[in-house]
C-alpha cells in the first residue's frame, strides 16, 4: 500500500511540475539583453509627429489623488510621450512600465533619461546633468522643487559639462548596457542634450507659446495644491530611478492602432498573469479617430490587454476641445484637462456600438 501511495504522490508531482516550471511572473529586473529584445521585437516602424521634448499638459497632476485611490502599486503602467510618464509612475508605483510612442525620437529620449537616472546621485545631480549646468551649492536631498530650481536660475550652460555628460550617457547605453545604438541614434541623443543645454529649465517648454516651461511643469500641483511631480521629492525621484536601474521602464516605438506593439505587450503580460492598471493615452485617441477606423482598432488592441475593474485610462485634451465636448474645467487657468476613465467602461461602450466618434467617448464615459 505504501508503494502505491508513493507512486501516486510522484505521479501528481510529475503532473504538476511542468505547470510550476513554466509559470512566470513579472520580473524584479530585466537583463540588458531582455530589455533590448523588448525594445526591438515589440516595436513597430516609427511614424511622423511633431518633436516634443517635454509635456505641454498643465493638468497632468490634477488626476493623481483619484488615480492613487483607484489603483494599487505593483501593477503595469503603459503611457505615451516624454517626462510626464515619470510623474504618473512615481504616483502609482508600478512593477513594470512601457512607454509607447509612434516617434522613434521619443524612445531615444527615454534612453537618454534612463542613463541620466542611473548616473545621478540625486535630483540636483540629475538636473545638473540634464541641463549641463553646475550643481548649485547647498542643493540637498530635502530641498523643495522651488528652491532646487532657484539654484539653477542664474546658472549658465557649461560646454565642458555638456561634453562630459553626453560622453557618459552614450558610454552608459552602449558600453555598460551594450545597447547597439546606431550612429544616427547617437546623433539624435546629442541633439536632445544640446537642446536641454541651450534652453535650460526656465526656457524649455512644450510646443506652443502658452505651454509650460520645465520648471513650471515640475513645480505644478494637483487641485489640492500638492506637488506630485517626479521631482517633487527625493522619494518620488528614487521610485523612478530604481525602476530605470532595473531596466523596468521599457520605451517602445509603436502605434496604438498598430498590429504589433500593444498586442505584444498584452501577450507578454498575460503569460505572466499581470494586469495593466493604468494606460495614459493623452490625446492620442483624437488623432486615431480623425483617421477613421484606426480609433476602433485602438480599442480592439486595448481590449486584448489583461485588465481588471481598476484598470484606468488617463486622457488629456486641450481646454478648447474640452469646452466643445461640454466638459467643465476645474479652474480658469489650465490649458489642458485630464480625465480618468475606467477602461472597462470605455471598452464596453465601444463593443456595444455606443461609441463611433471621439466626442461620444467623452459623452458616454466620464
N, C-alpha and C positions, 0 to 999 in steps of 0.2 A: 504493500500500500504506500509506504514511504517513497519507493521508487517511482510509482505512478504520479504521486503528488509533486515530486521534484521535477519530473518530465513536464508536467502541466505548467509549473512555475517558469521553467526555462522556455517553454513554448510561448507563454504570454510575454516574457521579456523580449524574446526574439521578434515577436509580432509588433510590440510597441517600439522597439529600439529604432527602426527606420523613421518612425514619426518623430521621435525625440531628436534623432540625429539630424533630420532635415528641417526641424523647426528653426525659425530665425526670428530675430527681434531687431529693433533699431540699434545701431551701433553706438557705443560711447565715444568712438573716434573712428575716422576713416583714414586709411593709409593714403599716402600720396598717390599711389597707383590707382586705388579705387576712386578717389576724388576726381582724378583726371579722366578716368574711364567714364564716370558720370558726365563730366563736363563735355566730353567729346561724343559719347554714344547717345546721351539723352537729348543733345542739342540738335536744332534744325538749321537750315541755311538762314543767315541773317537777312533782315529786311531794312528798309529805309524809314527813318523817323528823325525828327529834329534832335540834335545833341542836347542832353540835359545832364550837367554835372552835379546838380543838386535839385531837390524838390522845390516846386513852387506852390505847394499846398499849405496854406497857413492855418487850416483847420485839422491838420493831421492828429494833433493831440486831443482834440475835443472828445473823441470817442473812447479814449483809453480807459477811463474809470469803468464805463459799462463793459468794455471788452474784457477787462480783468474779471468782472463778475460772471460773464457769460462763458469764459473758457477756463481751462485748468493748465498749469505748467506741465511740460513733458510731452506735448503733442508734436504736431508737424505744422510748420508755417510755410506758406507759399506767398510770394509777393512779386512786385514789379517795380522797376526804377532804381534810383540810387540810394542815398543815405537814409531816407525816411523809413526804410525797412529795418534799420538798426534800432530805431526808436520803438517800433512795434515788437521787435524781437526782445529787446530789453524788458518790455512790459509783460509779455506773455510767457517768456522763458521756455521756448520750445526745446525739444530734444534734437530736432533736425530742421533745417530751413533750406528752401530752394528759392532763388531769385530768378524769375523767368522774364526775359525781355527780348523783343524782336531785334534789338540793336546789339551787334557784337561788341560795340564800344562799351555798352553797359556791363557786359561780362568782364571785359578787361579792366574797367574801372573798379569792379568789385575785387578783382585780383590785386589791384593796387592797394585798395583798402585792407585786404587780407594781410598783405605784407606789412602795412603800417601798424595794424593791430598787434601783429606778432612781434614787431620790433619795439613798440612803445612800452615804456615802463609805467606810464600813467597818462591821464588825459592831457596834461600840459605837454608832455613829450610827444604825444600823438599829434597835437595841433602844431607844434613846432616843426615836426617832420612834414606834415601835410602841406603847410603853407610856407615852408622853407624860411622860417624866421627863428631867431634865437629864443630859447625858453625864457620867459620873464623871471626875473629874480623874485623869490618869495612865493612862487606858484606851488602850492602843495596839494595833497590829496583831498583836503577838506574844503578847498576853495569853491565858492559858488560859481555858476556859469558866468554871471555878470563880472565878477572880479577876475575870473580866469581870462576872459576876453579883453578886459580893460588892460591887462598886462601886454596884450598883443597890439593894442590900438596904434601905438606910436612906432611899433617895430617895422623896420624896413626889410624887404626881401633880401636874402643873402645868397649870392651866386654860388659861393663855396658850399654852403649848406645844401643848396639845391643839387649840386653835382654829387655830393656825398650821399644824400638821401635817395636820389634816383639810382645810384650805383647799388646801394644797399637793398632797395626794393627789387631790382632786377636780379641781383645775386640771390636774394631770398627765394624768389619764384623759380628761377632757372637752375640754380645750383643746390640750394638747400632742399627744395621740394622736387626738383627735376622735371618741372613742367616744360614741355618743348615749345616755348614761345617762338613765333616766327620773328624775323626782323621787323615786319610790319606791325606786329603786336607790340614789340618793344618800343617802336617809334610812337605808337599811339599812346602808350603809357607815359612816355616822356612829354607828349603834347598835353595830356591831362595835368601832369605835375607842374608843367610850366604855366598852365592857366591858373591853377591854385596859387602859385607863387606870384604871378603878375597881379592878380585881383586882390588877394588877401581876404581874410574873413569878413571884413567890413564892406567889401565891394562885390564879392562873388554872389551871384543870385541866380535863381531860376529864370527861365525865359519870360520876358515881359518886364516893362519898367515898373509895374506896380507890385511885383513879386518880392518875396522875402530875400534878404541877404542871409548868408550863412549864419552870422551872429544872431539875427532875428529868429531864424528857424530853431537854433539851439537854445535860445533864451525864451521861447514861447511857453505857453502853458495850456492846460486843459481848461474847461469852463469854470472850474473851481479856483483857478489861479495857481495850480500846482504845476511846476515844470517837470515834464516826464520824458524829455529828450534823452537820447543815449549818452549825452554828455552832461546831463543834469547832475549826476553824482558819480563818484568813483565806482559805486556798486553797480549802477547801470552800465557803465563802460566795461567793467570786468565781466559782466554777463555775456556781452557780445564778444569780448576779447577771448574768453575761454572757448566759445564755440568756434571762432576763427582758428584758434591754435589747435583744435581737434579736427579741423577740416570739415566742420558740420554746417557751414553756410556755403551752399553749392550754387554758384552762378551759372545759369544756362542761357543759351541763345535759343529762344523759342517763340512760337506763335500760339497764343491762347486758343486759336481756332485751327491750329495745325494738326497733323495726324501722327505726331511723334512725341513731342516733349511732355505735354500733360499726360498723355497715355502712358509713357514710360515711367513717369513719377508714380502714377496710380498703380501700375503693376509692381513696382518696387515696394511700395508701401503695403499693398495687400499681401505680398509674400512675407511681410514682417508683422502682420496684424497691427498695423499702425493707422492712426486716424489723422486726417487733415482737420485741424481745429480752427485755423484762420487762413483765409485766402484774400489777400489785399489786391484788389483788381484796379484800384484808382478809377480812371475814366476810360479804361481800355474798351469796355463794352460799347461805349458810344461809337468808337471808330469801327468796331466789328459790325454793329447794326447798320452803320452807314454803308457797309459793303454787302448788304443783302443777307444772304443765307449764312454768312460767317458768324453772325450773332447766335444763330441757332446751333451752329456747330460747336461754339464755345460751351454752351450749356450741355450738349451731349458729352463733351470731354469732361466737364466738371462733374457730371452725374456718375462718371465711371471712377471717380476718386473714392477712396474709403472715407466715409463720413459718419458722424453720429449727430444726435439732436443739437449738440452745442456748436457744431461747425458753423462758422460765421464768415460772410463776405464783408470786407471793408470797401465801400465805394466812395469816390470823391467826384464832385462836379463843380464847375465854376459857379459863382453866385448868380450870374445872369441866366444860366441854364437852369439852376435851381429854382429861380423865380418862375421861369416858363413852365417848369414841371409842377408848379404850385406848391413848392416846399418852402416853408417859412424858415428864415435864417435865425440862428440863436442870438445874433447881435448884428450891428450895422457895419462892422469893420472887416469882417472876413471876406476875402476874395473867393474863397472856396468853401464848400460844405461837405463834410464827411459823414457817412451813414454806416450803420451796422445793419445787416440783414441776415437772418438765418438762411443758410444755404439750402436747407431742405425746403423752405417756403418758396424760394426763387425757382428751384428746380421743379417743384410740384406744379407751380403756376405755368412754367414752360411746358411741362409734359402734358398738362391738361388743355393746352392750347389757349390759355388766357393771356399769354404774352406774345405779341407779334412785333412789338416795337420797343425801343429803349425807354420811351416815356411810360409805356404800360408797365414795365418792370417796377418803376418808382411809384406808380399809382397803386399797384396791387400789393407790393411788398414794401412795407415801411418798418 
